[in-house]
Amino acid sequence: MPWNPDQYHKFREQRAAPFEDLVKLITIHDNLSVMDLGCGTGELTAKLAAMLPNSHVVGLDSSAQMLEKAAAYAGPNLSFEQGDLATVEGQWDVVFSHAAIQWVDDHAHLIPQLFGLVKPGGQLVVQQPSNHNHPTHAIVREMAIEEPYRTALGGYVRFSPVLGIEAYADLLYQCGAEDITVFEKVYPHVMDNSDAMVEWTKGTLLIPYLERLPDALRETFLDDYRARLRPLFPTSPVFYGFRRILFAAARPA
């Protein structure tokens, strides 16, 4: 998918808020080897590296556009690689992922795979959006099965693979994890209006839809999306409660 770093960073402060909660789940030691899966533009990966003394952090992302921005943060203890988080191999003291694994299907298979990347005594630490039932997301799925979008999209509709918090706790337990923490949190975002919510989703949710639509339909799709959101969120400003799941678990030493 062609990620746009500038569009993604329109809400930089809001997207960074769960990162601050996630890093608090890391048990910090010297000389950690760390893999950041889905590092994006590298800004938060650099912040992570600065918090971990004498450690080496590798940021992995599939987007060349994101990694082009990330390159500016590379240094002696921080490097970046292009790759797919679903197929990465190796072992690290901390396997970290901030807002990325929601793009990979079959979490019942993915979570054990990611936990397998953790060294004995290390941790898996993950945050992912769980906002897929919010109107901003549900409306997109509804539009995708209506004409003229259904034909233009070739029948494409993306359903979130994100599970409930109990399922992640159970998966981690079945992996033999200890010190399991799993919780869901609503992050309160105040937007100028409902159109700003569209700008938010253009940086993430809408990318695979806009990529598949022909040029002539993209603006029509966005205009239709805005028109459907406005009566649901008529105030200015508008409250956008965004749900996210955070979890951490350790592999026994």
N, C-alpha and C positions, 0 to 999 in steps of 0.2 A: 504494500500500500504506500502511496506517495505522501509521506508525512510532511506537514508544513510547520517548521519550528516557530515561525512568527505567529501563526494562528494559535498554536498550542500555548505560547507564552502570553497571549492576551490576558490570561487569568493565572499568571505565574504565582502570585501570592496564595490564591485559593488552592491551587494544585499542590503547593508545597506544604500546606498545613498538615496533612496526614503523615508526611515524611517525618515531621518533628515527633509525632507520636510513635512512629515505627522504630526510629533509631533508639528510643528509650527501651525497647525490648531486647536490644543487643547486650550480651554480657561482654564487656570490653576487657581485652588483655593486650599485652604487647605482642608484636610480630604476628598478627593475624593475616592469613591469606583470605581475600574476600572477592567474591564474584557478585557483581551487580547486574542482574538480568533485566534487560529493558532499560538501559541507562539514559536513553533519550539524548538530550543536548549536553549531558554531562555536568550540568551545574550542581545538581544535588549529589551526584557521585563524587564530585570534588569536595563537597561539604562533608560527605561521609568519610572520605579519606582523611580529611583534616581532623576528624574526631577520633580516629583510631591510631594511636601512637605506634610508630615503627612498623606499620603494616603495609601490605601491598594490595591495592584494589584494582581489579580489572572490570571495566564497564563493557557490557555486551549489548549490542542492539542490531536489529535487522535493517534499519533505515540508514542509507548512505547520507541522506539529507541531515538527519539528526547527528550522526557521527562527524559530519563536517564541522558542525558547531562545537561538538565535544572535544575535538582535537586541541582546541585552545587551552583546555584544562589539563592536558597530559603533563606528567612530570615524573620524577624518580620513583615515586611510590604509587603512581596512577597511570594506567594505560587503557586503551580502548580497542575493541575488536568488533568486527561485523560478524554476526552469526544469529542462529535461531535458538531461542531459549529452550525450545522443545527437544532439541537434539544435542545440546551442549554436553560435553564429557569432561571428566576430571574430578578432583576433590578439593574442597576448600573448608577453611574453618568457619566461615560465614557465607551462606548463600542468601543473598538479599535481593528482593524484588519489590519495586515501588510502582504500582499501577501499570502492570504489564501482562500478568498471566491470564487476565480476563480475555485476551485475544487468542488463547490456545484452548482448543476443545478437549473434552474428556478429562476433567479434573480428577476423576477417580483413578486414572492412569498417571496423570501428570504429577500429582503430589508425591506419590511414592518415588517417581523418577527424580524429582527435584531433591527429595530427602536423601536419595542415594548419592547425591553429589557432596553431602556433608561428611567431613571427617569425624572420626570418633571424638567426642567432647565438643563438637562444633554445633552450629545452629542454622536452622532454616528460618528466615524472617521475611514475611510477605505482607503486602497491602494490595488490595484490589477493590475497584468500585463494585458495589452491589446495588446499584440504582436502576436496574433494568426494568423494574415495574413502575417507575415514575412516568407521568405523562410525556415528558420529554423523550423518553425512549419508546414507550408503548405506541405513541402516535406514528413514529417512524415505521414500526413494523406493520401497522394498519395501512399506511400509505403504500408500502412496498407491494402489497397484494391487490392494490387497486390500479385500474388503468388510468392513464397510459403507462404508469411506472412499472407495473408487473411485467409487461412485455419488454420494456426497455431494459429492465434489470435481469431479464432472463429467468424470472422466478426467484431471484435471490432474496432471501430474508435471513438476517442473522439473529439467532436466539442465543442469549447469554449462557455460557457454560458454568457460570458461578453458582455454587451450591450454598446451602444453609450453613450456619456456623457449627451446628452439631455434626454435620457431615465432615467438615474439615477436622474437627476434634477427633472424630472416630478414625478417619484415615490416618492421622498422625499417630494415634494410639496403635493402630494395626501395623504401622511401620516400626514399632518398638521405641517411639520417641518418649522422652521424659520432659518435665518442666513445660508442659503444653499450656499455651495461652491462646485463646481464640475469642475475639469479641467483634461486635459490629457497632459502628458509631455514625451518627448523623452529623455531618459538617455543615454549619449554617452559613450559607452564602447569600448576600444581599446584592441583587442585580438591579440595574437601572429600570428594566422592564422585561417583558417576555421575549422581545427580540434579542436581548443580550443572552438569554438562555440558548438561543439558536447559535449565536457566536461561540458559546461554550461547546456545544455539541459538534460544531463544524471542525473543531480541533481534534475530535476523537471519534465519537459514535458515527457521525455522518460520512467519514472518510471512505469506507468501502462502498457506500451507496453512490456518492458523488463520483467516485472513480468509475463506476459501471454505467452511469447515466450518460447519454450523449450530450454534447455541449448545449444543444437547443432546449434540453429539458432540465438542466441543473437549476437555473434560476426559477423556473416554474415550480420545481419541487420545493425549493427553499421558500418561495413566496407562499405556497400552499401550507407548508409546515408552520410558518409564522402565523398565518391566518387561523390555523387550528389551535395554536397555543394562546393567542391573545384573549379569547373569551374565558379561558380557564384561569388565566393569570392577568386580570385586568388592571391591577394596581401598579403604581410607580412610586417608589421602588417595589420589587417583588422578592419574596423570600424563596430561595431555592435550597431546600434541604437535600443534601447529597449523602447517600449512605455508602459506607465503605466497610469492608471486613479486613481486620488485621490479625495476623497470627504469628506465633513463634514457637519453635520446639527444638529441643536439643537431642543429639545422638549420644547415647551413653558412652562414656570414655572407655 
